[in-house]
Structures are given as C-alpha cells and as structure tokens.
Amino acid sequence: MSNIPAELRFAESHEWARLEADGTVTVGISDHAQEALGDVVFVELPEIGKVFAAGDVAGVVESVKAASDI
C-alpha cells in the first residue's frame, strides 16, 4: 500500500509538485531520490516569488554522493 498523498504529481526524474490553494506550487524530491542522494550538504534555492516554466531548473541539491538539479 502506498503512502503517497493524492495531491502530489511526480516526474520520472523523481521530483514532485503540489498545487497550493493560492495558486503557487510546492516542489520536492521523492523518497527514492532522497535515499539515493544520501546526506545533503548544500541546497541552492530560488528567490521567493521567482516564476518558472515547465522544465526550468529551480534549484540544486548537493550531497556527499551527487549533485542534482531540481
């Protein structure tokens, strides 16, 4: 049985997105991606209010194992 909330939409690249009531979108990475990355050592986030188009890189996560665009 899955514990994935119904409101999350996943990409094949292990990111997820959730549309909020105010029209903004919250994004994150899947449990699988978190486990694959291991200990996170750096996160680069965009400025608050920045607008992105589908497919844009919105941030970077670096770990002891790898670096990944979000």
PDB file of N, CA, C, O and CB in Angstrom:
ATOM      1  N   MET A   1       0.835  -1.182   0.000  1.00  0.00           N
ATOM      2  CA  MET A   1       0.000   0.000   0.000  1.00  0.00           C
ATOM      3  C   MET A   1       0.883   1.251   0.000  1.00  0.00           C
ATOM      4  O   MET A   1       1.932   1.275   0.644  1.00  0.00           O
ATOM      5  CB  MET A   1      -0.951  -0.005   1.216  1.00  0.00           C
ATOM      6  N   SER A   2       0.459   2.275  -0.716  1.00  0.00           N
ATOM      7  CA  SER A   2       1.264   3.477  -0.901  1.00  0.00           C
ATOM      8  C   SER A   2       0.883   4.567   0.100  1.00  0.00           C
ATOM      9  O   SER A   2      -0.285   4.722   0.456  1.00  0.00           O
ATOM     10  CB  SER A   2       1.109   4.000  -2.325  1.00  0.00           C
ATOM     11  N   ASN A   3       1.891   5.316   0.545  1.00  0.00           N
ATOM     12  CA  ASN A   3       1.670   6.456   1.434  1.00  0.00           C
ATOM     13  C   ASN A   3       1.762   7.774   0.682  1.00  0.00           C
ATOM     14  O   ASN A   3       1.911   8.825   1.306  1.00  0.00           O
ATOM     15  CB  ASN A   3       2.677   6.441   2.576  1.00  0.00           C
ATOM     16  N   ILE A   4       1.677   7.743  -0.636  1.00  0.00           N
ATOM     17  CA  ILE A   4       1.837   8.947  -1.449  1.00  0.00           C
ATOM     18  C   ILE A   4       0.539   9.753  -1.435  1.00  0.00           C
ATOM     19  O   ILE A   4      -0.507   9.240  -1.831  1.00  0.00           O
ATOM     20  CB  ILE A   4       2.238   8.582  -2.904  1.00  0.00           C
ATOM     21  N   PRO A   5       0.593  11.007  -0.987  1.00  0.00           N
ATOM     22  CA  PRO A   5      -0.611  11.841  -0.998  1.00  0.00           C
ATOM     23  C   PRO A   5      -1.145  12.023  -2.421  1.00  0.00           C
ATOM     24  O   PRO A   5      -0.370  12.214  -3.358  1.00  0.00           O
ATOM     25  CB  PRO A   5      -0.315  13.211  -0.367  1.00  0.00           C
ATOM     26  N   ALA A   6      -2.445  11.964  -2.576  1.00  0.00           N
ATOM     27  CA  ALA A   6      -3.086  12.033  -3.892  1.00  0.00           C
ATOM     28  C   ALA A   6      -2.817  13.349  -4.612  1.00  0.00           C
ATOM     29  O   ALA A   6      -2.842  13.393  -5.842  1.00  0.00           O
ATOM     30  CB  ALA A   6      -4.575  11.837  -3.747  1.00  0.00           C
ATOM     31  N   GLU A   7      -2.558  14.426  -3.862  1.00  0.00           N
ATOM     32  CA  GLU A   7      -2.371  15.736  -4.499  1.00  0.00           C
ATOM     33  C   GLU A   7      -0.975  15.942  -5.081  1.00  0.00           C
ATOM     34  O   GLU A   7      -0.735  16.958  -5.733  1.00  0.00           O
ATOM     35  CB  GLU A   7      -2.652  16.823  -3.503  1.00  0.00           C
ATOM     36  N   LEU A   8      -0.052  15.013  -4.865  1.00  0.00           N
ATOM     37  CA  LEU A   8       1.296  15.138  -5.424  1.00  0.00           C
ATOM     38  C   LEU A   8       1.337  14.607  -6.846  1.00  0.00           C
ATOM     39  O   LEU A   8       0.729  13.582  -7.153  1.00  0.00           O
ATOM     40  CB  LEU A   8       2.315  14.393  -4.554  1.00  0.00           C
ATOM     41  N   ARG A   9       2.056  15.309  -7.709  1.00  0.00           N
ATOM     42  CA  ARG A   9       2.277  14.877  -9.092  1.00  0.00           C
ATOM     43  C   ARG A   9       3.768  14.660  -9.257  1.00  0.00           C
ATOM     44  O   ARG A   9       4.567  15.559  -8.994  1.00  0.00           O
ATOM     45  CB  ARG A   9       1.730  15.929 -10.134  1.00  0.00           C
ATOM     46  N   PHE A  10       4.143  13.464  -9.695  1.00  0.00           N
ATOM     47  CA  PHE A  10       5.554  13.088  -9.790  1.00  0.00           C
ATOM     48  C   PHE A  10       6.069  13.136 -11.217  1.00  0.00           C
ATOM     49  O   PHE A  10       5.340  12.828 -12.160  1.00  0.00           O
ATOM     50  CB  PHE A  10       5.762  11.704  -9.225  1.00  0.00           C
ATOM     51  N   ALA A  11       7.338  13.527 -11.372  1.00  0.00           N
ATOM     52  CA  ALA A  11       8.051  13.451 -12.650  1.00  0.00           C
ATOM     53  C   ALA A  11       8.877  12.171 -12.639  1.00  0.00           C
ATOM     54  O   ALA A  11       9.200  11.642 -11.575  1.00  0.00           O
ATOM     55  CB  ALA A  11       8.963  14.721 -12.887  1.00  0.00           C
ATOM     56  N   GLU A  12       9.218  11.676 -13.828  1.00  0.00           N
ATOM     57  CA  GLU A  12      10.055  10.487 -13.925  1.00  0.00           C
ATOM     58  C   GLU A  12      11.423  10.712 -13.288  1.00  0.00           C
ATOM     59  O   GLU A  12      12.095   9.756 -12.901  1.00  0.00           O
ATOM     60  CB  GLU A  12      10.218  10.079 -15.383  1.00  0.00           C
ATOM     61  N   SER A  13      11.837  11.974 -13.180  1.00  0.00           N
ATOM     62  CA  SER A  13      13.138  12.324 -12.609  1.00  0.00           C
ATOM     63  C   SER A  13      13.096  12.462 -11.082  1.00  0.00           C
ATOM     64  O   SER A  13      14.041  12.972 -10.480  1.00  0.00           O
ATOM     65  CB  SER A  13      13.633  13.621 -13.223  1.00  0.00           C
ATOM     66  N   HIS A  14      12.007  12.010 -10.458  1.00  0.00           N
ATOM     67  CA  HIS A  14      11.852  11.915  -9.001  1.00  0.00           C
ATOM     68  C   HIS A  14      11.578  13.229  -8.284  1.00  0.00           C
ATOM     69  O   HIS A  14      11.748  13.310  -7.068  1.00  0.00           O
ATOM     70  CB  HIS A  14      13.066  11.319  -8.427  1.00  0.00           C
ATOM     71  N   GLU A  15      11.160  14.251  -9.008  1.00  0.00           N
ATOM     72  CA  GLU A  15      10.656  15.454  -8.353  1.00  0.00           C
ATOM     73  C   GLU A  15       9.142  15.326  -8.231  1.00  0.00           C
ATOM     74  O   GLU A  15       8.507  14.585  -8.982  1.00  0.00           O
ATOM     75  CB  GLU A  15      11.053  16.750  -9.146  1.00  0.00           C
ATOM     76  N   TRP A  16       8.577  16.052  -7.282  1.00  0.00           N
ATOM     77  CA  TRP A  16       7.124  16.112  -7.176  1.00  0.00           C
ATOM     78  C   TRP A  16       6.677  17.565  -7.096  1.00  0.00           C
ATOM     79  O   TRP A  16       7.455  18.455  -6.752  1.00  0.00           O
ATOM     80  CB  TRP A  16       6.628  15.320  -5.944  1.00  0.00           C
ATOM     81  N   ALA A  17       5.408  17.787  -7.422  1.00  0.00           N
ATOM     82  CA  ALA A  17       4.819  19.124  -7.361  1.00  0.00           C
ATOM     83  C   ALA A  17       3.425  19.025  -6.752  1.00  0.00           C
ATOM     84  O   ALA A  17       2.702  18.052  -6.965  1.00  0.00           O
ATOM     85  CB  ALA A  17       4.759  19.778  -8.775  1.00  0.00           C
ATOM     86  N   ARG A  18       3.066  20.057  -5.987  1.00  0.00           N
ATOM     87  CA  ARG A  18       1.730  20.126  -5.389  1.00  0.00           C
ATOM     88  C   ARG A  18       1.201  21.538  -5.586  1.00  0.00           C
ATOM     89  O   ARG A  18       1.839  22.506  -5.173  1.00  0.00           O
ATOM     90  CB  ARG A  18       1.758  19.740  -3.864  1.00  0.00           C
ATOM     91  N   LEU A  19       0.041  21.658  -6.213  1.00  0.00           N
ATOM     92  CA  LEU A  19      -0.614  22.950  -6.406  1.00  0.00           C
ATOM     93  C   LEU A  19      -1.278  23.359  -5.098  1.00  0.00           C
ATOM     94  O   LEU A  19      -2.085  22.616  -4.541  1.00  0.00           O
ATOM     95  CB  LEU A  19      -1.657  22.890  -7.566  1.00  0.00           C
ATOM     96  N   GLU A  20      -0.929  24.549  -4.614  1.00  0.00           N
ATOM     97  CA  GLU A  20      -1.481  25.058  -3.361  1.00  0.00           C
ATOM     98  C   GLU A  20      -2.745  25.868  -3.637  1.00  0.00           C
ATOM     99  O   GLU A  20      -2.999  26.264  -4.774  1.00  0.00           O
ATOM    100  CB  GLU A  20      -0.439  25.920  -2.614  1.00  0.00           C
ATOM    101  N   ALA A  21      -3.526  26.110  -2.605  1.00  0.00           N
ATOM    102  CA  ALA A  21      -4.797  26.824  -2.734  1.00  0.00           C
ATOM    103  C   ALA A  21      -4.629  28.229  -3.297  1.00  0.00           C
ATOM    104  O   ALA A  21      -5.532  28.741  -3.959  1.00  0.00           O
ATOM    105  CB  ALA A  21      -5.482  26.899  -1.390  1.00  0.00           C
ATOM    106  N   ASP A  22      -3.475  28.865  -3.042  1.00  0.00           N
ATOM    107  CA  ASP A  22      -3.253  30.234  -3.525  1.00  0.00           C
ATOM    108  C   ASP A  22      -2.685  30.285  -4.943  1.00  0.00           C
ATOM    109  O   ASP A  22      -2.377  31.365  -5.446  1.00  0.00           O
ATOM    110  CB  ASP A  22      -2.316  30.960  -2.587  1.00  0.00           C
ATOM    111  N   GLY A  23      -2.545  29.116  -5.596  1.00  0.00           N
ATOM    112  CA  GLY A  23      -2.044  29.069  -6.968  1.00  0.00           C
ATOM    113  C   GLY A  23      -0.552  28.838  -7.083  1.00  0.00           C
ATOM    114  O   GLY A  23      -0.052  28.593  -8.181  1.00  0.00           O
ATOM    115  N   THR A  24       0.170  28.909  -5.979  1.00  0.00           N
ATOM    116  CA  THR A  24       1.599  28.602  -6.024  1.00  0.00           C
ATOM    117  C   THR A  24       1.792  27.089  -6.074  1.00  0.00           C
ATOM    118  O   THR A  24       0.865  26.320  -5.821  1.00  0.00           O
ATOM    119  CB  THR A  24       2.337  29.210  -4.798  1.00  0.00           C
ATOM    120  N   VAL A  25       3.003  26.686  -6.402  1.00  0.00           N
ATOM    121  CA  VAL A  25       3.319  25.262  -6.475  1.00  0.00           C
ATOM    122  C   VAL A  25       4.483  24.973  -5.540  1.00  0.00           C
ATOM    123  O   VAL A  25       5.506  25.656  -5.577  1.00  0.00           O
ATOM    124  CB  VAL A  25       3.657  24.831  -7.935  1.00  0.00           C
ATOM    125  N   THR A  26       4.321  23.966  -4.710  1.00  0.00           N
ATOM    126  CA  THR A  26       5.390  23.485  -3.839  1.00  0.00           C
ATOM    127  C   THR A  26       6.034  22.291  -4.525  1.00  0.00           C
ATOM    128  O   THR A  26       5.335  21.404  -5.014  1.00  0.00           O
ATOM    129  CB  THR A  26       4.852  23.104  -2.410  1.00  0.00           C
ATOM    130  N   VAL A  27       7.368  22.264  -4.563  1.00  0.00           N
ATOM    131  CA  VAL A  27       8.075  21.148  -5.205  1.00  0.00           C
ATOM    132  C   VAL A  27       9.002  20.475  -4.204  1.00  0.00           C
ATOM    133  O   VAL A  27       9.398  21.073  -3.204  1.00  0.00           O
ATOM    134  CB  VAL A  27       8.877  21.637  -6.436  1.00  0.00           C
ATOM    135  N   GLY A  28       9.339  19.235  -4.485  1.00  0.00           N
ATOM    136  CA  GLY A  28      10.250  18.482  -3.637  1.00  0.00           C
ATOM    137  C   GLY A  28      10.818  17.308  -4.412  1.00  0.00           C
ATOM    138  O   GLY A  28      10.603  17.183  -5.618  1.00  0.00           O
ATOM    139  N   ILE A  29      11.544  16.452  -3.711  1.00  0.00           N
ATOM    140  CA  ILE A  29      12.096  15.259  -4.348  1.00  0.00           C
ATOM    141  C   ILE A  29      11.543  14.023  -3.647  1.00  0.00           C
ATOM    142  O   ILE A  29      11.204  14.058  -2.464  1.00  0.00           O
ATOM    143  CB  ILE A  29      13.654  15.271  -4.305  1.00  0.00           C
ATOM    144  N   SER A  30      11.460  12.945  -4.395  1.00  0.00           N
ATOM    145  CA  SER A  30      10.874  11.704  -3.893  1.00  0.00           C
ATOM    146  C   SER A  30      11.730  11.073  -2.800  1.00  0.00           C
ATOM    147  O   SER A  30      12.904  11.409  -2.639  1.00  0.00           O
ATOM    148  CB  SER A  30      10.683  10.716  -5.033  1.00  0.00           C
ATOM    149  N   ASP A  31      11.130  10.163  -2.062  1.00  0.00           N
ATOM    150  CA  ASP A  31      11.880   9.402  -1.063  1.00  0.00           C
ATOM    151  C   ASP A  31      13.027   8.655  -1.726  1.00  0.00           C
ATOM    152  O   ASP A  31      14.125   8.579  -1.174  1.00  0.00           O
ATOM    153  CB  ASP A  31      10.957   8.417  -0.320  1.00  0.00           C
ATOM    154  N   HIS A  32      12.772   8.100  -2.915  1.00  0.00           N
ATOM    155  CA  HIS A  32      13.821   7.372  -3.638  1.00  0.00           C
ATOM    156  C   HIS A  32      15.015   8.293  -3.920  1.00  0.00           C
ATOM    157  O   HIS A  32      16.163   7.906  -3.706  1.00  0.00           O
ATOM    158  CB  HIS A  32      13.264   6.791  -4.966  1.00  0.00           C
ATOM    159  N   ALA A  33      14.741   9.504  -4.397  1.00  0.00           N
ATOM    160  CA  ALA A  33      15.823  10.455  -4.690  1.00  0.00           C
ATOM    161  C   ALA A  33      16.573  10.825  -3.416  1.00  0.00           C
ATOM    162  O   ALA A  33      17.799  10.930  -3.425  1.00  0.00           O
ATOM    163  CB  ALA A  33      15.263  11.727  -5.363  1.00  0.00           C
ATOM    164  N   GLN A  34      15.846  11.022  -2.326  1.00  0.00           N
ATOM    165  CA  GLN A  34      16.488  11.361  -1.053  1.00  0.00           C
ATOM    166  C   GLN A  34      17.419  10.241  -0.595  1.00  0.00           C
ATOM    167  O   GLN A  34      18.537  10.497  -0.147  1.00  0.00           O
ATOM    168  CB  GLN A  34      15.430  11.639   0.025  1.00  0.00           C
ATOM    169  N   GLU A  35      16.953   9.008  -0.710  1.00  0.00           N
ATOM    170  CA  GLU A  35      17.780   7.863  -0.315  1.00  0.00           C
ATOM    171  C   GLU A  35      18.999   7.728  -1.217  1.00  0.00           C
ATOM    172  O   GLU A  35      20.090   7.410  -0.745  1.00  0.00           O
ATOM    173  CB  GLU A  35      16.957   6.571  -0.351  1.00  0.00           C
ATOM    174  N   ALA A  36      18.818   7.968  -2.520  1.00  0.00           N
ATOM    175  CA  ALA A  36      19.929   7.852  -3.471  1.00  0.00           C
ATOM    176  C   ALA A  36      20.984   8.932  -3.232  1.00  0.00           C
ATOM    177  O   ALA A  36      22.179   8.683  -3.394  1.00  0.00           O
ATOM    178  CB  ALA A  36      19.408   7.940  -4.911  1.00  0.00           C
ATOM    179  N   LEU A  37      20.544  10.132  -2.846  1.00  0.00           N
ATOM    180  CA  LEU A  37      21.477  11.227  -2.603  1.00  0.00           C
ATOM    181  C   LEU A  37      22.297  11.027  -1.334  1.00  0.00           C
ATOM    182  O   LEU A  37      23.465  11.414  -1.289  1.00  0.00           O
ATOM    183  CB  LEU A  37      20.725  12.533  -2.518  1.00  0.00           C
ATOM    184  N   GLY A  38      21.723  10.445  -0.331  1.00  0.00           N
ATOM    185  CA  GLY A  38      22.427  10.318   0.946  1.00  0.00           C
ATOM    186  C   GLY A  38      22.386  11.631   1.707  1.00  0.00           C
ATOM    187  O   GLY A  38      21.415  12.380   1.599  1.00  0.00           O
ATOM    188  N   ASP A  39      23.422  11.917   2.469  1.00  0.00           N
ATOM    189  CA  ASP A  39      23.459  13.132   3.286  1.00  0.00           C
ATOM    190  C   ASP A  39      23.597  14.376   2.413  1.00  0.00           C
ATOM    191  O   ASP A  39      24.559  14.505   1.655  1.00  0.00           O
ATOM    192  CB  ASP A  39      24.616  13.064   4.293  1.00  0.00           C
ATOM    193  N   VAL A  40      22.636  15.286   2.521  1.00  0.00           N
ATOM    194  CA  VAL A  40      22.649  16.535   1.757  1.00  0.00           C
ATOM    195  C   VAL A  40      23.602  17.515   2.437  1.00  0.00           C
ATOM    196  O   VAL A  40      23.544  17.716   3.650  1.00  0.00           O
ATOM    197  CB  VAL A  40      21.209  17.144   1.641  1.00  0.00           C
ATOM    198  N   VAL A  41      24.486  18.126   1.633  1.00  0.00           N
ATOM    199  CA  VAL A  41      25.468  19.068   2.176  1.00  0.00           C
ATOM    200  C   VAL A  41      25.241  20.505   1.699  1.00  0.00           C
ATOM    201  O   VAL A  41      25.808  21.441   2.263  1.00  0.00           O
ATOM    202  CB  VAL A  41      26.865  18.625   1.796  1.00  0.00           C
ATOM    203  N   PHE A  42      24.414  20.687   0.660  1.00  0.00           N
ATOM    204  CA  PHE A  42      24.165  22.031   0.130  1.00  0.00           C
ATOM    205  C   PHE A  42      22.867  22.023  -0.659  1.00  0.00           C
ATOM    206  O   PHE A  42      22.590  21.078  -1.398  1.00  0.00           O
ATOM    207  CB  PHE A  42      25.345  22.511  -0.762  1.00  0.00           C
ATOM    208  N   VAL A  43      22.070  23.078  -0.504  1.00  0.00           N
ATOM    209  CA  VAL A  43      20.848  23.267  -1.289  1.00  0.00           C
ATOM    210  C   VAL A  43      20.845  24.699  -1.801  1.00  0.00           C
ATOM    211  O   VAL A  43      21.004  25.640  -1.023  1.00  0.00           O
ATOM    212  CB  VAL A  43      19.557  22.962  -0.439  1.00  0.00           C
ATOM    213  N   GLU A  44      20.666  24.867  -3.101  1.00  0.00           N
ATOM    214  CA  GLU A  44      20.538  26.200  -3.700  1.00  0.00           C
ATOM    215  C   GLU A  44      19.075  26.396  -4.061  1.00  0.00           C
ATOM    216  O   GLU A  44      18.523  25.656  -4.874  1.00  0.00           O
ATOM    217  CB  GLU A  44      21.467  26.368  -4.965  1.00  0.00           C
ATOM    218  N   LEU A  45      18.451  27.398  -3.451  1.00  0.00           N
ATOM    219  CA  LEU A  45      17.036  27.669  -3.678  1.00  0.00           C
ATOM    220  C   LEU A  45      16.857  28.965  -4.453  1.00  0.00           C
ATOM    221  O   LEU A  45      17.710  29.850  -4.382  1.00  0.00           O
ATOM    222  CB  LEU A  45      16.280  27.737  -2.348  1.00  0.00           C
ATOM    223  N   PRO A  46      15.759  29.090  -5.193  1.00  0.00           N
ATOM    224  CA  PRO A  46      15.498  30.334  -5.921  1.00  0.00           C
ATOM    225  C   PRO A  46      15.004  31.421  -4.970  1.00  0.00           C
ATOM    226  O   PRO A  46      14.616  31.144  -3.835  1.00  0.00           O
ATOM    227  CB  PRO A  46      14.466  30.099  -7.043  1.00  0.00           C
ATOM    228  N   GLU A  47      15.026  32.649  -5.449  1.00  0.00           N
ATOM    229  CA  GLU A  47      14.479  33.743  -4.655  1.00  0.00           C
ATOM    230  C   GLU A  47      12.967  33.569  -4.538  1.00  0.00           C
ATOM    231  O   GLU A  47      12.325  33.045  -5.448  1.00  0.00           O
ATOM    232  CB  GLU A  47      14.832  35.121  -5.286  1.00  0.00           C
ATOM    233  N   ILE A  48      12.413  34.003  -3.435  1.00  0.00           N
ATOM    234  CA  ILE A  48      10.972  33.894  -3.209  1.00  0.00           C
ATOM    235  C   ILE A  48      10.232  34.692  -4.271  1.00  0.00           C
ATOM    236  O   ILE A  48      10.584  35.836  -4.560  1.00  0.00           O
ATOM    237  CB  ILE A  48      10.591  34.388  -1.790  1.00  0.00           C
ATOM    238  N   GLY A  49       9.211  34.083  -4.844  1.00  0.00           N
ATOM    239  CA  GLY A  49       8.391  34.738  -5.849  1.00  0.00           C
ATOM    240  C   GLY A  49       8.852  34.539  -7.277  1.00  0.00           C
ATOM    241  O   GLY A  49       8.169  34.964  -8.208  1.00  0.00           O
ATOM    242  N   LYS A  50      10.001  33.901  -7.473  1.00  0.00           N
ATOM    243  CA  LYS A  50      10.501  33.663  -8.829  1.00  0.00           C
ATOM    244  C   LYS A  50       9.526  32.761  -9.569  1.00  0.00           C
ATOM    245  O   LYS A  50       8.994  31.807  -9.002  1.00  0.00           O
ATOM    246  CB  LYS A  50      11.922  33.031  -8.801  1.00  0.00           C
ATOM    247  N   VAL A  51       9.298  33.068 -10.831  1.00  0.00           N
ATOM    248  CA  VAL A  51       8.371  32.303 -11.664  1.00  0.00           C
ATOM    249  C   VAL A  51       9.167  31.405 -12.599  1.00  0.00           C
ATOM    250  O   VAL A  51      10.163  31.830 -13.185  1.00  0.00           O
ATOM    251  CB  VAL A  51       7.434  33.245 -12.473  1.00  0.00           C
ATOM    252  N   PHE A  52       8.720  30.159 -12.734  1.00  0.00           N
ATOM    253  CA  PHE A  52       9.394  29.175 -13.580  1.00  0.00           C
ATOM    254  C   PHE A  52       8.437  28.616 -14.613  1.00  0.00           C
ATOM    255  O   PHE A  52       7.228  28.553 -14.390  1.00  0.00           O
ATOM    256  CB  PHE A  52       9.978  28.041 -12.733  1.00  0.00           C
ATOM    257  N   ALA A  53       8.988  28.212 -15.742  1.00  0.00           N
ATOM    258  CA  ALA A  53       8.225  27.494 -16.764  1.00  0.00           C
ATOM    259  C   ALA A  53       8.510  26.005 -16.602  1.00  0.00           C
ATOM    260  O   ALA A  53       9.503  25.619 -15.987  1.00  0.00           O
ATOM    261  CB  ALA A  53       8.591  27.989 -18.214  1.00  0.00           C
ATOM    262  N   ALA A  54       7.643  25.184 -17.153  1.00  0.00           N
ATOM    263  CA  ALA A  54       7.849  23.734 -17.103  1.00  0.00           C
ATOM    264  C   ALA A  54       9.214  23.392 -17.680  1.00  0.00           C
ATOM    265  O   ALA A  54       9.579  23.864 -18.756  1.00  0.00           O
ATOM    266  CB  ALA A  54       6.732  22.986 -17.875  1.00  0.00           C
ATOM    267  N   GLY A  55       9.959  22.574 -16.962  1.00  0.00           N
ATOM    268  CA  GLY A  55      11.274  22.146 -17.421  1.00  0.00           C
ATOM    269  C   GLY A  55      12.430  23.005 -16.943  1.00  0.00           C
ATOM    270  O   GLY A  55      13.587  22.607 -17.083  1.00  0.00           O
ATOM    271  N   ASP A  56      12.143  24.184 -16.377  1.00  0.00           N
ATOM    272  CA  ASP A  56      13.209  25.045 -15.853  1.00  0.00           C
ATOM    273  C   ASP A  56      13.863  24.409 -14.630  1.00  0.00           C
ATOM    274  O   ASP A  56      13.205  23.705 -13.864  1.00  0.00           O
ATOM    275  CB  ASP A  56      12.653  26.438 -15.493  1.00  0.00           C
ATOM    276  N   VAL A  57      15.146  24.656 -14.449  1.00  0.00           N
ATOM    277  CA  VAL A  57      15.840  24.248 -13.229  1.00  0.00           C
ATOM    278  C   VAL A  57      15.527  25.290 -12.160  1.00  0.00           C
ATOM    279  O   VAL A  57      15.756  26.483 -12.364  1.00  0.00           O
ATOM    280  CB  VAL A  57      17.399  24.107 -13.460  1.00  0.00           C
ATOM    281  N   ALA A  58      15.003  24.840 -11.019  1.00  0.00           N
ATOM    282  CA  ALA A  58      14.599  25.764  -9.965  1.00  0.00           C
ATOM    283  C   ALA A  58      15.544  25.755  -8.772  1.00  0.00           C
ATOM    284  O   ALA A  58      15.424  26.596  -7.881  1.00  0.00           O
ATOM    285  CB  ALA A  58      13.211  25.433  -9.504  1.00  0.00           C
ATOM    286  N   GLY A  59      16.469  24.826  -8.746  1.00  0.00           N
ATOM    287  CA  GLY A  59      17.397  24.752  -7.629  1.00  0.00           C
ATOM    288  C   GLY A  59      18.359  23.597  -7.807  1.00  0.00           C
ATOM    289  O   GLY A  59      18.296  22.860  -8.791  1.00  0.00           O
ATOM    290  N   VAL A  60      19.249  23.452  -6.843  1.00  0.00           N
ATOM    291  CA  VAL A  60      20.255  22.395  -6.875  1.00  0.00           C
ATOM    292  C   VAL A  60      20.340  21.768  -5.491  1.00  0.00           C
ATOM    293  O   VAL A  60      20.298  22.463  -4.476  1.00  0.00           O
ATOM    294  CB  VAL A  60      21.645  22.945  -7.327  1.00  0.00           C
ATOM    295  N   VAL A  61      20.458  20.452  -5.466  1.00  0.00           N
ATOM    296  CA  VAL A  61      20.706  19.721  -4.225  1.00  0.00           C
ATOM    297  C   VAL A  61      22.029  18.994  -4.388  1.00  0.00           C
ATOM    298  O   VAL A  61      22.215  18.247  -5.349  1.00  0.00           O
ATOM    299  CB  VAL A  61      19.537  18.720  -3.889  1.00  0.00           C
ATOM    300  N   GLU A  62      22.952  19.208  -3.455  1.00  0.00           N
ATOM    301  CA  GLU A  62      24.240  18.512  -3.485  1.00  0.00           C
ATOM    302  C   GLU A  62      24.352  17.643  -2.246  1.00  0.00           C
ATOM    303  O   GLU A  62      23.976  18.041  -1.143  1.00  0.00           O
ATOM    304  CB  GLU A  62      25.428  19.519  -3.566  1.00  0.00           C
ATOM    305  N   SER A  63      24.880  16.445  -2.457  1.00  0.00           N
ATOM    306  CA  SER A  63      25.078  15.524  -1.346  1.00  0.00           C
ATOM    307  C   SER A  63      26.497  14.995  -1.384  1.00  0.00           C
ATOM    308  O   SER A  63      27.297  15.375  -2.239  1.00  0.00           O
ATOM    309  CB  SER A  63      24.061  14.362  -1.395  1.00  0.00           C
ATOM    310  N   VAL A  64      26.796  14.118  -0.449  1.00  0.00           N
ATOM    311  CA  VAL A  64      28.117  13.505  -0.438  1.00  0.00           C
ATOM    312  C   VAL A  64      28.296  12.575  -1.630  1.00  0.00           C
ATOM    313  O   VAL A  64      29.422  12.199  -1.957  1.00  0.00           O
ATOM    314  CB  VAL A  64      28.338  12.740   0.865  1.00  0.00           C
ATOM    315  N   LYS A  65      27.184  12.195  -2.291  1.00  0.00           N
ATOM    316  CA  LYS A  65      27.240  11.261  -3.416  1.00  0.00           C
ATOM    317  C   LYS A  65      27.083  11.920  -4.782  1.00  0.00           C
ATOM    318  O   LYS A  65      27.673  11.455  -5.758  1.00  0.00           O
ATOM    319  CB  LYS A  65      26.182  10.227  -3.254  1.00  0.00           C
ATOM    320  N   ALA A  66      26.298  12.995  -4.870  1.00  0.00           N
ATOM    321  CA  ALA A  66      25.961  13.553  -6.184  1.00  0.00           C
ATOM    322  C   ALA A  66      25.409  14.966  -6.046  1.00  0.00           C
ATOM    323  O   ALA A  66      25.131  15.439  -4.944  1.00  0.00           O
ATOM    324  CB  ALA A  66      24.942  12.656  -6.909  1.00  0.00           C
ATOM    325  N   ALA A  67      25.258  15.626  -7.188  1.00  0.00           N
ATOM    326  CA  ALA A  67      24.563  16.911  -7.269  1.00  0.00           C
ATOM    327  C   ALA A  67      23.440  16.745  -8.280  1.00  0.00           C
ATOM    328  O   ALA A  67      23.627  16.125  -9.327  1.00  0.00           O
ATOM    329  CB  ALA A  67      25.540  18.086  -7.677  1.00  0.00           C
ATOM    330  N   SER A  68      22.267  17.301  -7.967  1.00  0.00           N
ATOM    331  CA  SER A  68      21.114  17.152  -8.846  1.00  0.00           C
ATOM    332  C   SER A  68      20.373  18.469  -8.979  1.00  0.00           C
ATOM    333  O   SER A  68      20.181  19.189  -7.999  1.00  0.00           O
ATOM    334  CB  SER A  68      20.173  16.065  -8.324  1.00  0.00           C
ATOM    335  N   ASP A  69      19.957  18.776 -10.200  1.00  0.00           N
ATOM    336  CA  ASP A  69      19.085  19.921 -10.433  1.00  0.00           C
ATOM    337  C   ASP A  69      17.675  19.546 -10.010  1.00  0.00           C
ATOM    338  O   ASP A  69      17.271  18.386 -10.087  1.00  0.00           O
ATOM    339  CB  ASP A  69      19.122  20.368 -11.925  1.00  0.00           C
ATOM    340  N   ILE A  70      16.941  20.544  -9.567  1.00  0.00           N
ATOM    341  CA  ILE A  70      15.521  20.355  -9.255  1.00  0.00           C
ATOM    342  C   ILE A  70      14.737  21.241 -10.202  1.00  0.00           C
ATOM    343  O   ILE A  70      13.508  21.268 -10.147  1.00  0.00           O
ATOM    344  CB  ILE A  70      15.194  20.695  -7.746  1.00  0.00           C
TER     345      ILE A  70
END
